[in-house]
Amino acid sequence: MPIGISDFKTATTSYYYVDKTLLIRDFLDTKPMVSLFTRPRRFGKTLNMDMVRVFFEKTQEDTSIYFKDKQIWQCGSDYTRHQGKYPVIFLTFKDVKCLTWQETFQKLRKLISLEFIRHSELEESTALGIYEKEQYHRLASDNANEVDCQMGLQILSLLLHKHYGQECIIIIDEYDTPIQQGHHCNFYPEIVNFMRNFFSGGLKDNPHLAFGFLTGILRVAKESIFSGMNNLKTNSILDDSYSEYFGFTPEEVKEILHYYEKEDKYQEICSWYDGYRFGNTEIFNPWSVINYITDQCFPKAFWQSTGSNEIIGEIIATSTPEITEGLHKLLCGEKITTYIDTSVIYPEIQNNPYTIYSFLLVAGYLKVAEIYPQNDGNFMCDVAIPNKEIACVYEKEILNRTNQNSVAISINQAIFSGNAKKLQSLLENFMLQSISSMDGANESFYHGMMLGLCAILGNRYQIRSNRESGLGRFDIQLNPLVKGIPGFLFEFKHTNDDHVDLEALADRALQQIDVKKYDTELRDAGVRPIIKIGIAFRGKTAVVKRK
């Protein structure tokens, strides 16, 4: 399996390759001037862009050999006549992850220089004049200033057009990686200004451009990165176009498992790595699938270690109690209905906390369960966590970022053993150390807190919140996924009144479970025994009763 292989020639000649060449057919059917593909990390963007480069690029090598056994070659001469006919500029910014603007610019300048050097045929070109060759040498020598580099695409496309007599194709892979880094490392204005001028020169009203391709996680439209580019066609995870070309479809996964004689692992691979929906296409995480096969089909959270999960960390650090409760509901397997802005930008995490679900969706931390299109071009969506792998990411990040990990384990041991006194002591110690005296204003705060603390039990229980059972709605239910272990029902009460007896309030919570018959659903499912827990909260104090 091609783990970490993003070179198309190598992937197709030395490894198991899932044929995605019909992406080229779909592009040639419409030929937009500039195409932007937004997908989560490790979903095959770089490999697909290198495939596009190898297909279109005019070189001394006969590169048709890499396509004659692929699906694109069966589509006929209307498509194959484009093979090997264009000069191509190819830049990937996937590794531009520097801590300062100065280091970032140096790396961008080096990448631009290397792409000029890759086109060394320009050095001896008889079609170029002296001044044009000076331009080439300045940018190839890695001594260009910032203004020169901002014009890099424009200059190189002009030189290639003159040399070959053919407009060129520009491919920019992971264009927004340095922009995300600028947001995290406080040089966002500098990188946005550079990219705006860089793309404008190469992709907007450029007479030397045949077609342009960009990939990234986000469409950074609101910062005018693509200002005035009415030739840009964006293909997001919510669009049907190209939906099957990034990631693996169910049919492709079944073919892989058949090839490696692991057909019996399909259900396991579905529960761990399926669940994404791009347009109307069901998609598996390709990075995790190939690692799962390579690792003797032992399921792990492979995608988690491929990059930073700082987006989740930043969201948790700035989230409102309502957002925190929403994240905990997601972790418990529930859906959230939210507005999705496909052109969301990084700083909006801090300025507008309700954009977080848009970030999480486009970055691969959520899936779309249902779409409700809006008149402004965006969407209302039901979103949920896609699979077990991403649930592991949430669990780790939420617990680690809130310093709840060891405490959560102890609290869950107390819950599982039904030790009310131990649970009460641990809860009070946790609240003393981690919550503000202003936090416990209402019952919903404690409800969200308890959902988060129960999250670590997610591999043994289906965690449900505020659902109908019997004669009302329970607060939290833990429905065991394995027979023979107890089920749990929680009811919470809250007061700000110092004169209210918390012991009596906890007894009322416990009595409500019986009166409202909240245990109906668990009993109907054959769960025995059922442990009922009533908890009364006031500030940083709690009383726990068990039955």
N, C-alpha and C positions, 0 to 999 in steps of 0.2 A: 504494500500500500504506500502511496506517495506522501508520507508524512513530511510536511515542511517543504515540499517541492513545488515551486511556483514557476519553474521553467517548462514551457509547453513541450519543447522537443524532448527533454529528458523524461517528463511525465508520460509521454505517449510511447516512448521507445523502451523504457526500462521499468515501468511500473504498471499496475492496474489503473486504467484510465476510464473514467466515466465521460462518455462523449457529450460535450456541450457545444459542438460546432454549429448547431442550428441557430444559435444566437446570431451568427453572422448572416444567415438567411433572413431572420426576422429584421435585422438592421437594414439589409439591402432592399427589403420590401418597402421600406418607408424613407430611408436615407435622411434622417434629421441631421442638420448641420452639426449640432453638438448634443451628445447624449450623456446624461448623468445617471449613474446607477448607485442608489444608496442601499446598502445592506450591512448587517452586523459584521464584526471582525471574524476572520477565519471561515468565511462562507464562499471562498473561491474567487474573490474579486481579482487578485493579482494574477492567478493562473489564467483566468478568462481574458484578461487584458493582454497577457503575453501571447495567448492564442490568437487574438485579434491582430497583434503586431506581426506574428509570424505569417499569418494568412495574407495580409495586405502588403507587407514590406517588400520593396524591390531590392534584391541582393544578388550577388554573384552565384550564390547557392540556389539550386532548384528546390525550393521549400514545399513544392506541391506534394512531395513524397510523404509529408506528415499529414496530409489530408485525404489522400486517395482512398484510404480504407475507412474514412469517417463519413458521417451522415451528410455533411455539407456537399460532398462530391457527388452524391446521388441526386442533387437538386437541379443539375443541368448547367449549361453554359452561361445562362444569364447571371449565375452566381460565380462560377469558377473562373470566368474571364477577368474578374477583379483580383485574382490571386497573384501576388508578387508584382503589382503594378504601381505602387505608391511609395514615395519616400515617407518614412515614419519617424516622428519624434516620440520617444518613450521615456517618461520619468515616473518613478515611484517614490512617494514620500512616506512610506510605511515605517521607516526607521528614523525619521526626523523627530526625535524625542529628547530635545536638549532642555537644559534648565534656564537658559538665558536667551535673549534675543540675539546677542552677539554670536553665541555658539550656533544658534539656529540659522542665522544668515550665512555663517561660514559653511555649514553643512549644505544648505541650499545652493550656495555658489559652487561648491565642489560637485554636487550632482549635475548642475547645469554644465559645468566645465567638462565632466566626463561624457555627457551626451554630445557635446560639440566634438570631442575627441573621437567618439564612436563613429562620427561622420567625417573621418579623415580624408575621404575622397574630395572634400571641398578644398582642401589645401592646395591641390594641384589642378583644380577645375579651370578649364579655359573659358568657361562661361562667366566667371566672376572677375570683377575689376580689382585694382590694387586696394582701393578703400574698403571694398567688401571683404577682401582677404584680411585686411587689418582688423576689421570687426570680428572676423572668425578667430583670429589669433588672440585678440584681447579676451574673449570669453572662454576660449579653450585653455588659456594659460592660468586660470584661477586667480587672476589679478583684477578682475572686473569689480567696479564699485556697485553700490546698491541700485542705482538708476540703470546701469548696464544690465544687471541681472533681471530687473523688472521687465526689460525689453527682450529677454532671452528667447522666448517663444517666437516673438515677432521677427527677430533678426534671423534665427535659425530657419524658420519656415520660408522666409524670403530667399535665403541662400540656397536652400534645397530646391525650391521652385525653379530658380534660375538654372541650377545645375542640371536638373532632370527634365525640365520643361513640363512638370506635372505638379499640381498642388499637393501639399503633403497632408498626412494624417497626424494629429496630435493626440497622444494618450497620456493622461495624468492619473496615476493610480494612488488611492488613499490621499486625495488632495487635502482632506481636513485633519489629518493627523497632527501636523504642526500647529493648526488652529486650536485644536483641543489642548495641546501642550501649552500654547500661549495662554489659554484660559487658566490652566492649573498653576502656571508658573509666573503669572502676572506680566506677560508681555503681549497681551491680546491685541491692543491697538496697533502695535508695530507689525505683527504678523498679518493682521487683516488688511492693513494698508498695502503691504507688499503683495499679498495674493490678489487683491483687487486690481492692481496695475499689471501684475504678471499675466493674469487670465485675460484681462481686457485686451492687451496687446496681441495675444495669440489667438483668442477665440471670438472676439467681437469685431465684426466688419473687417476681417483679415482676408485680403484677396488671394493670399497664398495658402489658404486652408481648404482642404477637400472635406474632411470630416474631423470631428473631435470627440473623444471619449474621456469621461471622468468617472472615477469611483470614489466613494467615501461612505461614512456612516450617516452623516447629517447633510441636509441641504442648507447651507448657511446663507440663505437668501436675504434675510432681514438686514444683514450688514452690507448689502450691496456688493458682495463678492462678485456677483454676476450682473452688475448694474447695466441695465439697458440691453442685456443679451436676450432679445426676442427670438433667437435661434436655438435656445436651450430647451431640450425635451428631458424632463425629469421622470425617472422610473423608480418609484419608491416601493417599499414593501406592501403598500396598499393597492398598487396598480397591477392589472392583469398582464401587461406587456413584460416579457422576459421573466415571468414569474418562476419558470421551472429551471432556469439556467444557473442560479446561485444556490448551492445546497443540493441535496439528493432528494429525488421523489421516492414515494413508496416502491414503485416498480424498480427503480435503480438499486435501492437497498436490498430488495428481494433477489435481484440478479447477483449482487455482491455476495450475499449470504449463500446463494446456490453455488457460486464459483468456489467459495472457501468451505463448502459442505457444512454450513452452520445454519441451515434453514430453521432449526428448532429454536434459534435465539431471536426470532423476529419480534415476538411479543415483548421480550425484555428490552430489545433495542428501541422499540416504540415507546415504552414507558420512560426510558432514560433520555432519548435524543430526538424524538419526534415532537410534534405539537406546534411547530411554526406554520404560519399561513402567509404566503406571499401572493397577493392577489387572491385568486381562487384555488391556488395550488398548495397542497399539503407538502411540507418540506421538513427534512431531517437536517440536523447540524452535521455537515460533512466532516469537519475536523474531528468531532467526537466519534463518529461512526468508524472512520479509518483507524483511529487509535484504539477503539474497542476491539476491532478485528485483530489488530496487531498484538494487543495485550491479552490474547487468548480468551477474548470475549468475557473479560472481567469488568463489570460496569463501575466506572468512576467518573468524577466530575472533571473530565479532561479539558473542557473549554475554559474552566475557571482559571487555570494557570497560564493561559495564552496572552494575557494582558491585564492591565490595571482595571480594577473594579471601583475606581475612584468616584465614578458617577453615583453609584449607590451610596458610598460613604458621604459624599457631599450632600446628597438628598437627605440622608438621615440626620446629618449635623444641622440642617436648616429647616427640617420639617416641622409643620404644625402638629398639634395632637391629632387632628383629623387625618392628616397625611400618614402619620405613624400608625394610626388604627387601620387605615387603608392598606398599608404595606403588610401589616400583620394578617389582615383578612386574606390578602393574596397568598401569603405563606400558608394559610390554612386551606387553600384550594378553592377559595371563593372568587367570583368575578366582580369587577368594578366597572361601572359605566362612566366614561370620561370623554372629554373633548380632546381630540388629537390634532395638533398643529404640525403638519409635515415640514414646515420651514422654521422650526424652533431653533434657537441659538443658545450657545453655552451659558452666557451670563444670565439668562432668564431663570436658571435654577435658583439663583439667589433673589432675583427681583420678583419672580412670580412662581411660587411653589407649586401651583397647579399645572405647570408645564412638565412636571417630573414624569408623568405617565407617558408623555410624548417622547421624552428622552429614553425612558426605559424600553419603550416599544421599538423605536428605530435602532437602538443599540443591542437588541436581542435578548433583553431581560423579561419581556412580556410577549404574549401572542394575542392576536385578534381572534376573539370568539364570534363576534358579530359586528357588522359595519352599518352605520346609519349615515349616509352622505348628507352634508350640509350645503346650503346655497353658496357659502363663501369658498368652496373648494376644499375645505377640510372635512373632518368626520367626527361623529360621535361613535364611540366603539365600546363594546364590552371587551375588557382585557383580562387576562389571567396569566399565571405562570405556566410556561409551556410544558415542562417535564421535570423529572426528578433531579436532573443535573442542575437546572437553574434554581430549583428549590434549595439545593445545597449551597449555591452561591448566596442566596438571600439569607439563609440561616446563618452562614458563617459571617457575612458582613453585618447583619443586624445585631447579632450577639456580640461580635468583636467590637464594633464601633460604639456600642453602648456599654461596654465593659460588663456584659451580662453573662459571659460564657460559663465561668465556673459556678457563679451563683445560680444560673438557670439550671445547670446540671443538678445541683443540690436541691433546688426547689422541686424539680421534676422527680427526683428520687423520693422526696417527701410526699408528693402527690401520688406517685405510683404505689407507695407503701401504705397510703391512707393515714399517715401520721399527722394529725391536725395540729398538735402542739409544735412539732418541728416545723411544719409549714408556716404557722403563724410567726414563729421566731425568725425564720429566714426571710419572710416577706417584710417584716418590720425592719430588719437589718438592711435589706436591699433598698427600701424606701428611704431610710435615713441617709444612705450613702449616695443615692443616685437621683432622687427627685427633688424638685423645688417645693417649698411650702405653698407656692402659687399654683402648682400643677394640679393638685387634687381638688379641683373646683366642682367636679361632677362625676357621676358614675361612669360615664363613657371613657374618662381618662383611665380609670382603674381597669375597665373592661379591656381597653387596648393594651395596657401593660400586661395583663394576664394572658392575653392572646400571644404576645411576644414571648413570654416566659414558657408558655406551653409549646412553642414552635419546635423545640428540640425533640419533642415526642412524635413529630410528624412522620417518622419512619415506622412507627408502631401503631399510630392512631390516625383516623380521619378526624380532623379538628373542625368542628362546625360552630358557627356563631349566630345568635339571634335567629334561630330557625323554629318553625312551627313543630310542636309535638304535644300530643294530648290536648289540653285546653288553653294553651298559650304558647309563648315563645321563650325557650330557655336562653340563658346567657351564653354558656359554652358547653358543648358536648364533646367528649372524647370517645369515639366509636372505635373499638379495637379492630385492627386489620388482621389480627391473628386470633384464632379461637383459644380459649382457655385463660386469657388475661382479662382483668376487670374493665368495665366501662365506667366513665365518670360524667357527672353532671354538676355544673357550677351555677350558683345564683349569687349575685353581688348586690349589696346594699351600700348606700353612702349617706353620710350626714355631715353637715358643718356645725351642727348644734352640739356644744360641749355637754349639754345636759341629757342627751340621748344615751341610753345604755347600749353599748356596742354588743354586749353579750345577748341582749334581747333582740337586737336587730339581726344578728347572725342567726339566731333561732328562727326569726321570721323568714329569713331567706331560705333556710333549710325546710321550713314548713311549706313554703310556696312551691317547692319542687314536688312535694307530695300532693298538695291541694290541686295544682294545675296538671298533675299527671305527666310531668315532663319526661318521665322514664318510658313513656309508651313506645317511642320509636326504637329505643334500645331493646326493650323486652320483645317487641315484635321481631327484631333481628336475632333473637335467641341469645343476647348478651347476658351472661351471669358471671360473677356478681356485678351489681351496679352500685358504685360508691357515690353518695351525694354529699356535696360540700357547699356550705353557705359561708360567705365571707362578708363582714361588715367593715367598711373603711371610714376613717376620719383623719384627714391630713396624712401623717406618716405612721398612723396607728392602724392595726387590723386585728380583728377577732375572727378565728376560723372554727367552724363547727362541722362535724362529720357524722354521717349516718350510713 
